[in-house]
Amino acid sequence: MSRNKSEWPAKVMALIQGGNVAAAIAQIKVAPTVGDITRLQTLAARLPPTPAHIQLHKVLEEERAMLAAPRLHRSP
């Protein structure tokens, strides 16, 4: 039986679409995995380029880079 993908990206995207970008950024800072960040980046790529969304893209990229570093992976 294969494991379902995390629901985290969809839930954070719902925060963004609801206009709560600050809460979404807080969630991104505690993202479970690099894969979750990558899936959220894919979803967020469809957003219009507002100043808040541009900041969101920067945070996503920074967090993805930090989680990709082996020493910073969180234990399960």
All heavy atoms as TSV, in Angstrom:
chain	resi	resn	atom	element	x	y	z
A	1	MET	N	N	0.846	-1.175	0.000
A	1	MET	CA	C	0.000	0.000	0.000
A	1	MET	C	C	0.892	1.239	0.000
A	1	MET	O	O	1.783	1.383	0.818
A	1	MET	CB	C	-0.893	-0.021	1.247
A	1	MET	CG	C	-1.743	1.219	1.371
A	1	MET	SD	S	-2.680	1.219	2.906
A	1	MET	CE	C	-4.210	0.591	2.297
A	2	SER	N	N	0.662	2.136	-0.916
A	2	SER	CA	C	1.478	3.336	-0.986
A	2	SER	C	C	0.944	4.399	-0.034
A	2	SER	O	O	-0.249	4.489	0.233
A	2	SER	CB	C	1.505	3.882	-2.414
A	2	SER	OG	O	0.237	4.346	-2.779
A	3	ARG	N	N	1.858	5.181	0.445
A	3	ARG	CA	C	1.502	6.232	1.402
A	3	ARG	C	C	0.977	7.444	0.646
A	3	ARG	O	O	1.525	7.844	-0.378
A	3	ARG	CB	C	2.755	6.593	2.181
A	3	ARG	CG	C	2.513	7.567	3.267
A	3	ARG	CD	C	3.774	7.773	4.071
A	3	ARG	NE	N	3.575	8.963	4.882
A	3	ARG	CZ	C	4.539	9.708	5.347
A	3	ARG	NH1	N	5.782	9.392	5.094
A	3	ARG	NH2	N	4.283	10.762	6.061
A	4	ASN	N	N	-0.092	8.042	1.144
A	4	ASN	CA	C	-0.644	9.238	0.525
A	4	ASN	C	C	0.310	10.406	0.710
A	4	ASN	O	O	0.993	10.510	1.710
A	4	ASN	CB	C	-2.001	9.598	1.153
A	4	ASN	CG	C	-3.068	8.610	0.782
A	4	ASN	OD1	O	-2.955	7.913	-0.208
A	4	ASN	ND2	N	-4.110	8.548	1.583
A	5	LYS	N	N	0.315	11.298	-0.274
A	5	LYS	CA	C	1.130	12.496	-0.147
A	5	LYS	C	C	0.565	13.361	0.970
A	5	LYS	O	O	-0.613	13.314	1.288
A	5	LYS	CB	C	1.136	13.276	-1.458
A	5	LYS	CG	C	1.935	12.603	-2.539
A	5	LYS	CD	C	2.025	13.482	-3.744
A	5	LYS	CE	C	2.843	12.816	-4.815
A	5	LYS	NZ	N	2.930	13.603	-6.026
A	6	SER	N	N	1.412	14.164	1.529
A	6	SER	CA	C	1.030	15.038	2.625
A	6	SER	C	C	-0.064	16.019	2.190
A	6	SER	O	O	-0.068	16.513	1.055
A	6	SER	CB	C	2.262	15.815	3.084
A	6	SER	OG	O	1.913	16.796	4.018
A	7	GLU	N	N	-0.962	16.303	3.100
A	7	GLU	CA	C	-2.009	17.295	2.850
A	7	GLU	C	C	-1.514	18.703	3.182
A	7	GLU	O	O	-2.210	19.682	2.922
A	7	GLU	CB	C	-3.233	16.979	3.712
A	7	GLU	CG	C	-3.919	15.695	3.324
A	7	GLU	CD	C	-5.112	15.404	4.220
A	7	GLU	OE1	O	-5.565	16.314	4.934
A	7	GLU	OE2	O	-5.572	14.264	4.196
A	8	TRP	N	N	-0.327	18.808	3.744
A	8	TRP	CA	C	0.204	20.083	4.186
A	8	TRP	C	C	0.222	21.148	3.090
A	8	TRP	O	O	-0.241	22.269	3.332
A	8	TRP	CB	C	1.606	19.864	4.789
A	8	TRP	CG	C	2.243	21.100	5.328
A	8	TRP	CD1	C	2.087	21.619	6.573
A	8	TRP	CD2	C	3.115	21.990	4.631
A	8	TRP	NE1	N	2.827	22.771	6.684
A	8	TRP	CE2	C	3.450	23.020	5.512
A	8	TRP	CE3	C	3.626	22.020	3.345
A	8	TRP	CZ2	C	4.296	24.069	5.148
A	8	TRP	CZ3	C	4.458	23.053	2.974
A	8	TRP	CH2	C	4.791	24.062	3.881
A	9	PRO	N	N	0.734	20.871	1.881
A	9	PRO	CA	C	0.764	21.922	0.855
A	9	PRO	C	C	-0.628	22.480	0.539
A	9	PRO	O	O	-0.790	23.699	0.405
A	9	PRO	CB	C	1.375	21.232	-0.370
A	9	PRO	CG	C	2.159	20.100	0.186
A	9	PRO	CD	C	1.390	19.648	1.394
A	10	ALA	N	N	-1.624	21.625	0.449
A	10	ALA	CA	C	-2.982	22.091	0.133
A	10	ALA	C	C	-3.542	22.945	1.264
A	10	ALA	O	O	-4.233	23.947	1.016
A	10	ALA	CB	C	-3.894	20.904	-0.142
A	11	LYS	N	N	-3.250	22.571	2.495
A	11	LYS	CA	C	-3.749	23.344	3.638
A	11	LYS	C	C	-3.090	24.724	3.706
A	11	LYS	O	O	-3.746	25.726	3.990
A	11	LYS	CB	C	-3.520	22.579	4.939
A	11	LYS	CG	C	-4.418	21.365	5.059
A	11	LYS	CD	C	-4.172	20.622	6.348
A	11	LYS	CE	C	-5.106	19.430	6.457
A	11	LYS	NZ	N	-4.921	18.704	7.711
A	12	VAL	N	N	-1.796	24.775	3.448
A	12	VAL	CA	C	-1.102	26.068	3.451
A	12	VAL	C	C	-1.579	26.915	2.276
A	12	VAL	O	O	-1.768	28.125	2.405
A	12	VAL	CB	C	0.431	25.879	3.438
A	12	VAL	CG1	C	1.151	27.214	3.330
A	12	VAL	CG2	C	0.879	25.144	4.688
A	13	MET	N	N	-1.828	26.288	1.141
A	13	MET	CA	C	-2.343	27.023	-0.017
A	13	MET	C	C	-3.714	27.613	0.300
A	13	MET	O	O	-4.027	28.725	-0.132
A	13	MET	CB	C	-2.409	26.092	-1.238
A	13	MET	CG	C	-2.632	26.808	-2.526
A	13	MET	SD	S	-1.254	27.905	-2.892
A	13	MET	CE	C	-1.957	28.800	-4.244
A	14	ALA	N	N	-4.529	26.905	1.066
A	14	ALA	CA	C	-5.837	27.428	1.467
A	14	ALA	C	C	-5.663	28.681	2.330
A	14	ALA	O	O	-6.437	29.640	2.194
A	14	ALA	CB	C	-6.627	26.362	2.212
A	15	LEU	N	N	-4.657	28.692	3.199
A	15	LEU	CA	C	-4.372	29.892	3.989
A	15	LEU	C	C	-4.016	31.060	3.082
A	15	LEU	O	O	-4.486	32.181	3.274
A	15	LEU	CB	C	-3.205	29.642	4.952
A	15	LEU	CG	C	-3.464	28.824	6.196
A	15	LEU	CD1	C	-2.148	28.534	6.913
A	15	LEU	CD2	C	-4.417	29.555	7.119
A	16	ILE	N	N	-3.182	30.798	2.085
A	16	ILE	CA	C	-2.748	31.844	1.160
A	16	ILE	C	C	-3.945	32.388	0.384
A	16	ILE	O	O	-4.134	33.604	0.274
A	16	ILE	CB	C	-1.671	31.302	0.196
A	16	ILE	CG1	C	-0.425	30.912	0.979
A	16	ILE	CG2	C	-1.346	32.324	-0.889
A	16	ILE	CD1	C	0.551	30.034	0.216
A	17	GLN	N	N	-4.750	31.489	-0.154
A	17	GLN	CA	C	-5.908	31.909	-0.934
A	17	GLN	C	C	-6.940	32.628	-0.075
A	17	GLN	O	O	-7.686	33.460	-0.570
A	17	GLN	CB	C	-6.538	30.712	-1.638
A	17	GLN	CG	C	-5.656	30.178	-2.748
A	17	GLN	CD	C	-6.160	28.879	-3.340
A	17	GLN	OE1	O	-6.854	28.114	-2.683
A	17	GLN	NE2	N	-5.793	28.633	-4.589
A	18	GLY	N	N	-6.962	32.332	1.212
A	18	GLY	CA	C	-7.857	33.012	2.138
A	18	GLY	C	C	-7.333	34.383	2.557
A	18	GLY	O	O	-7.992	35.092	3.303
A	19	GLY	N	N	-6.149	34.734	2.108
A	19	GLY	CA	C	-5.578	36.042	2.404
A	19	GLY	C	C	-4.726	36.088	3.659
A	19	GLY	O	O	-4.272	37.149	4.064
A	20	ASN	N	N	-4.480	34.961	4.284
A	20	ASN	CA	C	-3.697	34.921	5.511
A	20	ASN	C	C	-2.258	34.494	5.194
A	20	ASN	O	O	-1.807	33.420	5.596
A	20	ASN	CB	C	-4.351	33.982	6.528
A	20	ASN	CG	C	-3.878	34.241	7.932
A	20	ASN	OD1	O	-2.889	34.919	8.146
A	20	ASN	ND2	N	-4.591	33.684	8.890
A	21	VAL	N	N	-1.549	35.357	4.490
A	21	VAL	CA	C	-0.189	35.050	4.047
A	21	VAL	C	C	0.760	34.947	5.235
A	21	VAL	O	O	1.662	34.113	5.237
A	21	VAL	CB	C	0.295	36.092	3.019
A	21	VAL	CG1	C	1.737	35.844	2.619
A	21	VAL	CG2	C	-0.604	36.064	1.785
A	22	ALA	N	N	0.548	35.755	6.280
A	22	ALA	CA	C	1.421	35.697	7.457
A	22	ALA	C	C	1.352	34.319	8.128
A	22	ALA	O	O	2.380	33.759	8.523
A	22	ALA	CB	C	1.042	36.787	8.449
A	23	ALA	N	N	0.151	33.762	8.245
A	23	ALA	CA	C	0.008	32.422	8.828
A	23	ALA	C	C	0.646	31.374	7.922
A	23	ALA	O	O	1.245	30.414	8.403
A	23	ALA	CB	C	-1.466	32.097	9.060
A	24	ALA	N	N	0.529	31.563	6.613
A	24	ALA	CA	C	1.135	30.628	5.666
A	24	ALA	C	C	2.657	30.649	5.801
A	24	ALA	O	O	3.299	29.593	5.809
A	24	ALA	CB	C	0.721	30.970	4.242
A	25	ILE	N	N	3.229	31.835	5.952
A	25	ILE	CA	C	4.684	31.948	6.116
A	25	ILE	C	C	5.116	31.267	7.412
A	25	ILE	O	O	6.138	30.583	7.449
A	25	ILE	CB	C	5.132	33.421	6.047
A	25	ILE	CG1	C	4.991	33.916	4.599
A	25	ILE	CG2	C	6.555	33.591	6.545
A	25	ILE	CD1	C	5.246	35.394	4.403
A	26	ALA	N	N	4.337	31.426	8.474
A	26	ALA	CA	C	4.657	30.750	9.735
A	26	ALA	C	C	4.642	29.238	9.554
A	26	ALA	O	O	5.503	28.532	10.091
A	26	ALA	CB	C	3.672	31.171	10.821
A	27	GLN	N	N	3.687	28.721	8.800
A	27	GLN	CA	C	3.619	27.286	8.527
A	27	GLN	C	C	4.797	26.829	7.668
A	27	GLN	O	O	5.325	25.742	7.863
A	27	GLN	CB	C	2.305	26.938	7.831
A	27	GLN	CG	C	1.119	26.919	8.749
A	27	GLN	CD	C	1.258	25.839	9.798
A	27	GLN	OE1	O	1.507	24.685	9.504
A	27	GLN	NE2	N	1.111	26.233	11.050
A	28	ILE	N	N	5.192	27.661	6.711
A	28	ILE	CA	C	6.314	27.313	5.832
A	28	ILE	C	C	7.593	27.169	6.650
A	28	ILE	O	O	8.405	26.286	6.389
A	28	ILE	CB	C	6.467	28.374	4.719
A	28	ILE	CG1	C	5.284	28.274	3.755
A	28	ILE	CG2	C	7.795	28.229	3.994
A	28	ILE	CD1	C	5.128	29.463	2.830
A	29	LYS	N	N	7.759	27.983	7.665
A	29	LYS	CA	C	8.968	27.930	8.491
A	29	LYS	C	C	9.060	26.636	9.297
A	29	LYS	O	O	10.130	26.298	9.782
A	29	LYS	CB	C	9.033	29.145	9.391
A	29	LYS	CG	C	9.159	30.427	8.582
A	29	LYS	CD	C	9.974	31.438	9.283
A	29	LYS	CE	C	10.106	32.687	8.447
A	29	LYS	NZ	N	11.343	32.711	7.700
A	30	VAL	N	N	7.961	25.910	9.439
A	30	VAL	CA	C	7.983	24.618	10.129
A	30	VAL	C	C	7.550	23.490	9.184
A	30	VAL	O	O	6.972	22.497	9.602
A	30	VAL	CB	C	7.109	24.631	11.409
A	30	VAL	CG1	C	7.682	25.585	12.426
A	30	VAL	CG2	C	5.670	24.971	11.099
A	31	ALA	N	N	7.842	23.656	7.923
A	31	ALA	CA	C	7.453	22.677	6.901
A	31	ALA	C	C	8.023	21.301	7.222
A	31	ALA	O	O	9.164	21.184	7.647
A	31	ALA	CB	C	7.951	23.122	5.540
A	32	PRO	N	N	7.215	20.264	7.000
A	32	PRO	CA	C	7.664	18.904	7.320
A	32	PRO	C	C	8.827	18.398	6.465
A	32	PRO	O	O	9.767	17.822	6.992
A	32	PRO	CB	C	6.436	18.042	7.093
A	32	PRO	CG	C	5.290	18.967	6.917
A	32	PRO	CD	C	5.843	20.307	6.587
A	33	THR	N	N	8.775	18.611	5.148
A	33	THR	CA	C	9.817	18.065	4.268
A	33	THR	C	C	10.104	18.997	3.102
A	33	THR	O	O	9.316	19.895	2.798
A	33	THR	CB	C	9.397	16.704	3.669
A	33	THR	OG1	O	8.289	16.926	2.786
A	33	THR	CG2	C	9.020	15.692	4.749
A	34	VAL	N	N	11.222	18.740	2.439
A	34	VAL	CA	C	11.562	19.482	1.226
A	34	VAL	C	C	10.504	19.223	0.153
A	34	VAL	O	O	10.121	20.134	-0.582
A	34	VAL	CB	C	12.965	19.068	0.711
A	34	VAL	CG1	C	13.281	19.751	-0.610
A	34	VAL	CG2	C	14.022	19.385	1.733
A	35	GLY	N	N	10.019	17.993	0.071
A	35	GLY	CA	C	8.993	17.653	-0.919
A	35	GLY	C	C	7.721	18.449	-0.718
A	35	GLY	O	O	7.087	18.876	-1.689
A	36	ASP	N	N	7.349	18.677	0.541
A	36	ASP	CA	C	6.162	19.485	0.816
A	36	ASP	C	C	6.364	20.921	0.356
A	36	ASP	O	O	5.463	21.532	-0.231
A	36	ASP	CB	C	5.831	19.458	2.307
A	36	ASP	CG	C	5.285	18.118	2.755
A	36	ASP	OD1	O	4.651	17.423	1.940
A	36	ASP	OD2	O	5.494	17.764	3.925
A	37	ILE	N	N	7.533	21.460	0.617
A	37	ILE	CA	C	7.844	22.827	0.164
A	37	ILE	C	C	7.787	22.891	-1.359
A	37	ILE	O	O	7.223	23.814	-1.934
A	37	ILE	CB	C	9.237	23.263	0.657
A	37	ILE	CG1	C	9.230	23.472	2.163
A	37	ILE	CG2	C	9.703	24.522	-0.049
A	37	ILE	CD1	C	8.643	24.770	2.637
A	38	THR	N	N	8.366	21.893	-2.019
A	38	THR	CA	C	8.385	21.865	-3.484
A	38	THR	C	C	6.970	21.802	-4.049
A	38	THR	O	O	6.642	22.505	-5.005
A	38	THR	CB	C	9.231	20.674	-3.979
A	38	THR	OG1	O	10.538	20.779	-3.407
A	38	THR	CG2	C	9.332	20.664	-5.485
A	39	ARG	N	N	6.116	20.962	-3.448
A	39	ARG	CA	C	4.716	20.882	-3.909
A	39	ARG	C	C	3.985	22.201	-3.689
A	39	ARG	O	O	3.200	22.636	-4.525
A	39	ARG	CB	C	4.000	19.725	-3.227
A	39	ARG	CG	C	4.400	18.368	-3.812
A	39	ARG	CD	C	3.530	17.229	-3.316
A	39	ARG	NE	N	3.741	16.886	-1.919
A	39	ARG	CZ	C	4.749	16.157	-1.456
A	39	ARG	NH1	N	5.645	15.678	-2.286
A	39	ARG	NH2	N	4.849	15.894	-0.179
A	40	LEU	N	N	4.262	22.866	-2.562
A	40	LEU	CA	C	3.638	24.162	-2.308
A	40	LEU	C	C	4.141	25.202	-3.303
A	40	LEU	O	O	3.362	26.031	-3.779
A	40	LEU	CB	C	3.905	24.620	-0.870
A	40	LEU	CG	C	3.277	25.949	-0.478
A	40	LEU	CD1	C	1.764	25.933	-0.666
A	40	LEU	CD2	C	3.629	26.307	0.954
A	41	GLN	N	N	5.421	25.155	-3.647
A	41	GLN	CA	C	5.950	26.083	-4.652
A	41	GLN	C	C	5.243	25.905	-5.982
A	41	GLN	O	O	4.936	26.880	-6.661
A	41	GLN	CB	C	7.455	25.870	-4.853
A	41	GLN	CG	C	8.289	26.537	-3.810
A	41	GLN	CD	C	9.765	26.380	-4.098
A	41	GLN	OE1	O	10.250	25.267	-4.279
A	41	GLN	NE2	N	10.475	27.478	-4.131
A	42	THR	N	N	4.966	24.664	-6.352
A	42	THR	CA	C	4.260	24.381	-7.596
A	42	THR	C	C	2.852	24.982	-7.563
A	42	THR	O	O	2.408	25.595	-8.530
A	42	THR	CB	C	4.183	22.863	-7.835
A	42	THR	OG1	O	5.515	22.340	-7.865
A	42	THR	CG2	C	3.484	22.538	-9.137
A	43	LEU	N	N	2.169	24.817	-6.436
A	43	LEU	CA	C	0.835	25.387	-6.293
A	43	LEU	C	C	0.875	26.920	-6.284
A	43	LEU	O	O	0.035	27.575	-6.895
A	43	LEU	CB	C	0.176	24.889	-5.003
A	43	LEU	CG	C	-0.154	23.405	-4.918
A	43	LEU	CD1	C	-0.604	23.050	-3.503
A	43	LEU	CD2	C	-1.222	23.040	-5.928
A	44	ALA	N	N	1.865	27.483	-5.597
A	44	ALA	CA	C	1.967	28.934	-5.459
A	44	ALA	C	C	2.403	29.620	-6.753
A	44	ALA	O	O	2.192	30.825	-6.917
A	44	ALA	CB	C	2.926	29.285	-4.339
A	45	ALA	N	N	2.972	28.871	-7.678
A	45	ALA	CA	C	3.421	29.455	-8.937
A	45	ALA	C	C	2.251	30.039	-9.736
A	45	ALA	O	O	2.448	30.926	-10.572
A	45	ALA	CB	C	4.159	28.418	-9.772
A	46	ARG	N	N	1.048	29.574	-9.455
A	46	ARG	CA	C	-0.139	30.051	-10.176
A	46	ARG	C	C	-0.697	31.361	-9.618
A	46	ARG	O	O	-1.614	31.931	-10.193
A	46	ARG	CB	C	-1.233	28.994	-10.106
A	46	ARG	CG	C	-0.814	27.662	-10.650
A	46	ARG	CD	C	-1.908	26.641	-10.474
A	46	ARG	NE	N	-1.377	25.313	-10.686
A	46	ARG	CZ	C	-1.790	24.233	-10.076
A	46	ARG	NH1	N	-2.777	24.303	-9.217
A	46	ARG	NH2	N	-1.245	23.066	-10.329
A	47	LEU	N	N	-0.168	31.818	-8.490
A	47	LEU	CA	C	-0.692	33.027	-7.851
A	47	LEU	C	C	-0.300	34.282	-8.632
A	47	LEU	O	O	0.774	34.337	-9.219
A	47	LEU	CB	C	-0.146	33.140	-6.426
A	47	LEU	CG	C	-0.567	32.062	-5.447
A	47	LEU	CD1	C	0.223	32.192	-4.160
A	47	LEU	CD2	C	-2.053	32.140	-5.175
A	48	PRO	N	N	-1.160	35.309	-8.603
A	48	PRO	CA	C	-0.800	36.572	-9.264
A	48	PRO	C	C	0.361	37.245	-8.522
A	48	PRO	O	O	0.503	37.070	-7.310
A	48	PRO	CB	C	-2.082	37.409	-9.162
A	48	PRO	CG	C	-2.850	36.818	-8.039
A	48	PRO	CD	C	-2.480	35.361	-7.986
A	49	PRO	N	N	1.188	38.005	-9.226
A	49	PRO	CA	C	2.384	38.606	-8.607
A	49	PRO	C	C	2.084	39.848	-7.766
A	49	PRO	O	O	2.408	40.960	-8.136
A	49	PRO	CB	C	3.265	38.932	-9.807
A	49	PRO	CG	C	2.291	39.171	-10.916
A	49	PRO	CD	C	1.139	38.247	-10.667
A	50	THR	N	N	1.481	39.658	-6.608
A	50	THR	CA	C	1.271	40.767	-5.679
A	50	THR	C	C	2.492	40.861	-4.762
A	50	THR	O	O	3.258	39.899	-4.659
A	50	THR	CB	C	0.011	40.539	-4.822
A	50	THR	OG1	O	0.220	39.393	-3.997
A	50	THR	CG2	C	-1.234	40.332	-5.678
A	51	PRO	N	N	2.686	41.992	-4.070
A	51	PRO	CA	C	3.841	42.093	-3.160
A	51	PRO	C	C	3.857	40.979	-2.097
A	51	PRO	O	O	4.923	40.441	-1.791
A	51	PRO	CB	C	3.662	43.468	-2.519
A	51	PRO	CG	C	2.914	44.255	-3.550
A	51	PRO	CD	C	1.982	43.268	-4.204
A	52	ALA	N	N	2.708	40.627	-1.561
A	52	ALA	CA	C	2.659	39.566	-0.550
A	52	ALA	C	C	3.053	38.226	-1.149
A	52	ALA	O	O	3.759	37.433	-0.515
A	52	ALA	CB	C	1.262	39.476	0.062
A	53	HIS	N	N	2.625	37.966	-2.363
A	53	HIS	CA	C	2.957	36.691	-3.005
A	53	HIS	C	C	4.422	36.637	-3.413
A	53	HIS	O	O	5.039	35.573	-3.369
A	53	HIS	CB	C	2.053	36.436	-4.205
A	53	HIS	CG	C	0.621	36.218	-3.822
A	53	HIS	ND1	N	-0.403	36.391	-4.705
A	53	HIS	CD2	C	0.049	35.856	-2.654
A	53	HIS	CE1	C	-1.560	36.137	-4.087
A	53	HIS	NE2	N	-1.297	35.820	-2.840
A	54	ILE	N	N	4.981	37.768	-3.789
A	54	ILE	CA	C	6.411	37.820	-4.113
A	54	ILE	C	C	7.236	37.500	-2.864
A	54	ILE	O	O	8.191	36.730	-2.912
A	54	ILE	CB	C	6.788	39.191	-4.716
A	54	ILE	CG1	C	6.146	39.326	-6.105
A	54	ILE	CG2	C	8.301	39.362	-4.792
A	54	ILE	CD1	C	6.224	40.708	-6.703
A	55	GLN	N	N	6.831	38.062	-1.714
A	55	GLN	CA	C	7.502	37.762	-0.446
A	55	GLN	C	C	7.357	36.283	-0.111
A	55	GLN	O	O	8.294	35.636	0.340
A	55	GLN	CB	C	6.925	38.628	0.682
A	55	GLN	CG	C	7.521	38.339	2.032
A	55	GLN	CD	C	9.007	38.656	2.111
A	55	GLN	OE1	O	9.479	39.560	1.427
A	55	GLN	NE2	N	9.726	37.927	2.924
A	56	LEU	N	N	6.180	35.745	-0.349
A	56	LEU	CA	C	5.912	34.331	-0.099
A	56	LEU	C	C	6.848	33.443	-0.925
A	56	LEU	O	O	7.405	32.480	-0.414
A	56	LEU	CB	C	4.452	34.012	-0.431
A	56	LEU	CG	C	4.033	32.561	-0.278
A	56	LEU	CD1	C	3.896	32.210	1.192
A	56	LEU	CD2	C	2.730	32.317	-0.991
A	57	HIS	N	N	7.039	33.789	-2.193
A	57	HIS	CA	C	7.930	33.007	-3.053
A	57	HIS	C	C	9.368	33.044	-2.518
A	57	HIS	O	O	10.070	32.032	-2.559
A	57	HIS	CB	C	7.874	33.517	-4.493
A	57	HIS	CG	C	6.592	33.230	-5.184
A	57	HIS	ND1	N	6.158	31.949	-5.459
A	57	HIS	CD2	C	5.627	34.051	-5.650
A	57	HIS	CE1	C	4.985	31.997	-6.066
A	57	HIS	NE2	N	4.639	33.271	-6.187
A	58	LYS	N	N	9.790	34.205	-2.010
A	58	LYS	CA	C	11.143	34.317	-1.444
A	58	LYS	C	C	11.286	33.415	-0.214
A	58	LYS	O	O	12.285	32.725	-0.059
A	58	LYS	CB	C	11.447	35.767	-1.068
A	58	LYS	CG	C	11.660	36.670	-2.259
A	58	LYS	CD	C	11.908	38.093	-1.817
A	58	LYS	CE	C	11.994	39.024	-3.009
A	58	LYS	NZ	N	12.123	40.431	-2.585
A	59	VAL	N	N	10.275	33.432	0.650
A	59	VAL	CA	C	10.311	32.598	1.858
A	59	VAL	C	C	10.342	31.123	1.471
A	59	VAL	O	O	11.098	30.336	2.048
A	59	VAL	CB	C	9.104	32.916	2.773
A	59	VAL	CG1	C	8.985	31.899	3.890
A	59	VAL	CG2	C	9.227	34.317	3.341
A	60	LEU	N	N	9.531	30.749	0.489
A	60	LEU	CA	C	9.509	29.353	0.037
A	60	LEU	C	C	10.883	28.916	-0.459
A	60	LEU	O	O	11.353	27.829	-0.115
A	60	LEU	CB	C	8.479	29.165	-1.086
A	60	LEU	CG	C	7.036	29.026	-0.649
A	60	LEU	CD1	C	6.105	29.169	-1.841
A	60	LEU	CD2	C	6.813	27.690	0.032
A	61	GLU	N	N	11.517	29.753	-1.249
A	61	GLU	CA	C	12.829	29.406	-1.793
A	61	GLU	C	C	13.870	29.294	-0.676
A	61	GLU	O	O	14.680	28.360	-0.662
A	61	GLU	CB	C	13.267	30.448	-2.827
A	61	GLU	CG	C	14.519	30.054	-3.579
A	61	GLU	CD	C	14.402	28.729	-4.315
A	61	GLU	OE1	O	13.340	28.420	-4.873
A	61	GLU	OE2	O	15.400	27.976	-4.319
A	62	GLU	N	N	13.847	30.228	0.273
A	62	GLU	CA	C	14.803	30.185	1.386
A	62	GLU	C	C	14.612	28.932	2.238
A	62	GLU	O	O	15.589	28.272	2.598
A	62	GLU	CB	C	14.633	31.431	2.263
A	62	GLU	CG	C	15.106	32.702	1.609
A	62	GLU	CD	C	14.707	33.952	2.392
A	62	GLU	OE1	O	14.086	33.826	3.478
A	62	GLU	OE2	O	15.015	35.045	1.916
A	63	GLU	N	N	13.371	28.611	2.544
A	63	GLU	CA	C	13.100	27.435	3.371
A	63	GLU	C	C	13.447	26.137	2.647
A	63	GLU	O	O	13.943	25.199	3.257
A	63	GLU	CB	C	11.636	27.413	3.824
A	63	GLU	CG	C	11.318	28.477	4.848
A	63	GLU	CD	C	12.123	28.348	6.125
A	63	GLU	OE1	O	12.241	27.231	6.670
A	63	GLU	OE2	O	12.640	29.375	6.593
A	64	ARG	N	N	13.194	26.095	1.341
A	64	ARG	CA	C	13.547	24.901	0.576
A	64	ARG	C	C	15.060	24.700	0.590
A	64	ARG	O	O	15.548	23.580	0.793
A	64	ARG	CB	C	13.036	24.999	-0.862
A	64	ARG	CG	C	13.225	23.692	-1.645
A	64	ARG	CD	C	12.601	23.745	-3.009
A	64	ARG	NE	N	13.183	24.754	-3.871
A	64	ARG	CZ	C	14.297	24.587	-4.584
A	64	ARG	NH1	N	14.938	23.451	-4.542
A	64	ARG	NH2	N	14.751	25.556	-5.341
A	65	ALA	N	N	15.799	25.780	0.446
A	65	ALA	CA	C	17.258	25.688	0.466
A	65	ALA	C	C	17.756	25.239	1.841
A	65	ALA	O	O	18.664	24.412	1.936
A	65	ALA	CB	C	17.864	27.038	0.094
A	66	MET	N	N	17.151	25.754	2.903
A	66	MET	CA	C	17.589	25.372	4.247
A	66	MET	C	C	17.239	23.915	4.558
A	66	MET	O	O	18.039	23.194	5.146
A	66	MET	CB	C	16.974	26.293	5.296
A	66	MET	CG	C	17.619	27.656	5.276
A	66	MET	SD	S	17.327	28.717	6.714
A	66	MET	CE	C	15.677	28.433	7.169
A	67	LEU	N	N	16.047	23.467	4.162
A	67	LEU	CA	C	15.674	22.074	4.428
A	67	LEU	C	C	16.477	21.092	3.578
A	67	LEU	O	O	16.651	19.945	3.965
A	67	LEU	CB	C	14.183	21.866	4.157
A	67	LEU	CG	C	13.238	22.251	5.277
A	67	LEU	CD1	C	11.798	22.096	4.814
A	67	LEU	CD2	C	13.472	21.410	6.503
A	68	ALA	N	N	16.958	21.554	2.431
A	68	ALA	CA	C	17.733	20.676	1.557
A	68	ALA	C	C	19.117	20.384	2.140
A	68	ALA	O	O	19.736	19.393	1.775
A	68	ALA	CB	C	17.862	21.296	0.167
A	69	ALA	N	N	19.572	21.231	3.062
A	69	ALA	CA	C	20.864	21.006	3.700
A	69	ALA	C	C	20.714	19.820	4.665
A	69	ALA	O	O	19.862	19.846	5.536
A	69	ALA	CB	C	21.306	22.255	4.446
A	70	PRO	N	N	21.516	18.769	4.524
A	70	PRO	CA	C	21.352	17.556	5.335
A	70	PRO	C	C	21.375	17.798	6.843
A	70	PRO	O	O	20.664	17.168	7.579
A	70	PRO	CB	C	22.532	16.680	4.927
A	70	PRO	CG	C	22.958	17.197	3.613
A	70	PRO	CD	C	22.586	18.647	3.570
A	71	ARG	N	N	22.132	18.745	7.310
A	71	ARG	CA	C	22.243	18.971	8.748
A	71	ARG	C	C	20.987	19.593	9.349
A	71	ARG	O	O	20.822	19.629	10.556
A	71	ARG	CB	C	23.447	19.827	9.061
A	71	ARG	CG	C	23.391	21.199	8.437
A	71	ARG	CD	C	24.661	21.987	8.729
A	71	ARG	NE	N	24.825	23.126	7.904
A	71	ARG	CZ	C	24.057	24.213	7.903
A	71	ARG	NH1	N	23.036	24.299	8.681
A	71	ARG	NH2	N	24.308	25.232	7.101
A	72	LEU	N	N	20.089	20.112	8.515
A	72	LEU	CA	C	18.912	20.773	9.032
A	72	LEU	C	C	17.639	19.956	8.895
A	72	LEU	O	O	16.568	20.442	9.233
A	72	LEU	CB	C	18.722	22.127	8.334
A	72	LEU	CG	C	19.794	23.172	8.650
A	72	LEU	CD1	C	19.505	24.450	7.875
A	72	LEU	CD2	C	19.827	23.468	10.124
A	73	HIS	N	N	17.732	18.741	8.415
A	73	HIS	CA	C	16.517	17.925	8.311
A	73	HIS	C	C	15.958	17.645	9.699
A	73	HIS	O	O	16.697	17.371	10.629
A	73	HIS	CB	C	16.796	16.615	7.593
A	73	HIS	CG	C	16.845	16.771	6.117
A	73	HIS	ND1	N	16.906	15.708	5.276
A	73	HIS	CD2	C	16.809	17.849	5.321
A	73	HIS	CE1	C	16.932	16.121	4.028
A	73	HIS	NE2	N	16.874	17.426	4.033
A	74	ARG	N	N	14.663	17.738	9.797
A	74	ARG	CA	C	14.006	17.499	11.081
A	74	ARG	C	C	13.775	16.003	11.244
A	74	ARG	O	O	13.456	15.298	10.302
A	74	ARG	CB	C	12.694	18.243	11.134
A	74	ARG	CG	C	12.889	19.730	11.103
A	74	ARG	CD	C	11.554	20.438	11.140
A	74	ARG	NE	N	11.728	21.876	11.100
A	74	ARG	CZ	C	11.686	22.592	10.010
A	74	ARG	NH1	N	11.464	22.036	8.853
A	74	ARG	NH2	N	11.849	23.891	10.057
A	75	SER	N	N	13.900	15.546	12.465
A	75	SER	CA	C	13.635	14.131	12.702
A	75	SER	C	C	12.127	13.889	12.735
A	75	SER	O	O	11.371	14.789	13.071
A	75	SER	CB	C	14.264	13.695	14.030
A	75	SER	OG	O	13.691	14.415	15.085
A	76	PRO	N	N	11.699	12.697	12.383
A	76	PRO	CA	C	10.252	12.416	12.331
A	76	PRO	C	C	9.612	12.381	13.701
A	76	PRO	O	O	10.178	12.270	14.694
A	76	PRO	CB	C	10.165	11.056	11.679
A	76	PRO	CG	C	11.534	10.509	11.605
A	76	PRO	CD	C	12.482	11.589	11.940
